[in-house]
Amino acid sequence: MQIKLLAVGKTDSAAIAELTEIYTKRLTRYIRFEIQIIPELKKRAKLSFEQQKKQEGDLILNQLSPSDFVVLLDEAGKQFTSMAFADYLQQRMNSGIKTLVFVIGGPYGFAEEVYQRANSKLSLSKMTFSHQMVRLFFAEQLYRAFSILHNEPYHHQ
């Protein structure tokens, strides 16, 4: 299985990008993982929130294959403990999914078409984080989940 993190907009913080890259490299021990960036919309200030969501949604949908299992990182999604997230990943791997795609939307959320395409929704917290921080937190939790699945000492119970 391959895991992709699809995110709208680049990270402009070198520190966050560096930390995210640390976990991305660590994950290569366990699985094929990549972060794919969808560029921010040009002339966003002239677009309504709904227009932005629609255009970003079209860009997201264009990056997905019909066979992808798509999980939106969304505040209304299901929350997991780290152990339960590891189990969730194991279930997806056991199901024969070829590509598991997690998606971070733009600042105003997802277009309705993206919600319709999604197979699942996941929330990292009830709190709101910047989209840049979500990449880091997600990469770390993904690494933590694989260390749990491999009985390695990174996660302490």
C-alpha positions in Angstrom: 0.0 0.0 0.0 1.0 3.6 -0.6 0.0 6.5 1.5 -0.3 10.0 0.2 -1.0 13.3 2.0 -2.6 15.7 -0.4 -2.5 19.3 0.8 -3.6 22.6 -0.5 -0.9 25.3 -0.3 2.8 25.2 0.4 4.4 25.5 3.8 6.1 28.9 4.1 7.8 28.0 7.5 11.2 26.4 7.0 11.1 25.0 10.5 7.8 23.2 10.0 8.9 21.9 6.6 12.1 20.6 8.1 10.3 18.8 10.9 7.7 17.4 8.5 10.5 16.1 6.3 12.1 14.3 9.3 8.9 12.2 9.8 8.5 11.7 6.0 12.0 10.2 5.8 11.4 8.0 8.9 8.2 6.6 7.3 10.1 5.2 4.3 11.2 2.4 6.6 7.6 1.2 6.7 5.7 2.3 3.7 5.7 4.3 0.5 4.6 7.8 1.7 4.6 11.1 -0.2 3.2 14.5 0.4 1.7 16.1 -2.7 1.1 19.8 -2.7 -1.7 21.5 -4.6 -0.6 25.1 -5.3 -2.7 27.9 -3.7 -5.2 29.6 -6.0 -4.1 32.7 -7.8 -6.0 35.9 -7.1 -7.8 34.3 -4.1 -8.8 37.7 -2.7 -11.2 38.2 -5.6 -12.9 34.9 -5.0 -15.7 34.2 -2.4 -15.1 31.4 0.1 -17.4 29.1 -1.8 -15.6 29.8 -5.1 -12.3 29.1 -3.4 -13.6 25.8 -2.0 -15.0 24.8 -5.4 -11.8 25.6 -7.3 -9.6 23.9 -4.7 -12.1 20.9 -4.7 -11.7 20.6 -8.5 -7.9 20.5 -8.1 -8.1 17.9 -5.3 -10.5 15.7 -7.3 -8.1 15.9 -10.3 -5.3 14.3 -8.2 -7.4 11.3 -7.2 -7.7 8.0 -8.9 -11.0 6.0 -8.9 -9.4 3.3 -6.8 -8.0 5.6 -4.1 -9.4 5.3 -0.6 -9.8 9.0 0.4 -9.8 10.2 4.0 -10.5 13.9 4.6 -8.7 15.5 7.5 -11.8 17.4 8.7 -12.9 18.8 12.0 -16.1 16.8 11.8 -14.3 13.5 11.3 -13.8 10.7 13.7 -11.1 11.1 16.4 -8.7 8.3 17.3 -6.1 7.6 20.0 -2.7 6.8 18.5 -3.3 3.1 19.2 -6.7 3.2 17.5 -5.2 5.1 14.5 -2.6 2.3 14.1 -5.4 -0.2 14.1 -7.3 1.8 11.5 -4.2 1.8 9.3 -3.8 -1.9 9.7 -7.4 -2.5 8.7 -6.9 -0.5 5.6 -3.7 -2.4 4.7 -5.4 -5.7 5.3 -8.3 -4.7 3.0 -6.1 -4.6 -0.1 -6.3 -0.9 -0.7 -3.5 0.2 -3.1 -3.4 3.9 -2.3 -4.7 5.5 0.9 -5.0 9.3 0.4 -5.4 11.7 3.3 -6.4 15.2 2.2 -5.9 18.6 3.9 -8.2 21.2 2.3 -7.8 24.9 2.1 -8.5 27.4 4.8 -12.3 27.3 4.2 -12.7 23.5 4.1 -13.8 21.2 1.4 -16.3 21.6 -1.5 -19.3 19.4 -1.4 -18.0 17.3 -4.3 -14.9 16.4 -2.3 -17.1 15.3 0.7 -19.1 13.1 -1.8 -15.9 11.5 -3.1 -14.4 10.8 0.3 -14.6 7.4 1.9 -14.0 8.6 5.4 -13.2 11.7 7.6 -10.6 11.9 10.3 -10.2 14.7 12.9 -6.8 15.2 14.5 -8.3 17.3 17.3 -11.3 19.4 18.2 -8.9 22.4 18.1 -8.1 24.2 15.0 -4.6 24.2 13.6 -2.9 25.9 10.7 -2.8 23.8 7.6 1.0 23.9 7.9 0.9 22.4 11.4 -1.6 19.8 10.4 1.0 18.3 7.9 3.6 18.0 10.7 1.1 16.6 13.2 -0.2 14.1 10.6 3.2 12.9 9.6 4.2 12.4 13.2 1.0 10.5 14.0 1.5 8.3 10.9 5.1 7.6 12.0 3.8 6.8 15.5 1.2 4.5 14.2 3.7 2.5 12.2 6.1 2.3 15.1 3.2 0.9 17.2 2.4 -1.7 14.5 6.0 -2.8 14.5 6.2 -2.9 18.3 8.9 -0.3 18.4 9.6 1.9 21.5 8.7 5.3 20.0 5.1 5.3 21.5 4.8 4.9 25.3 1.7 3.4 26.8 
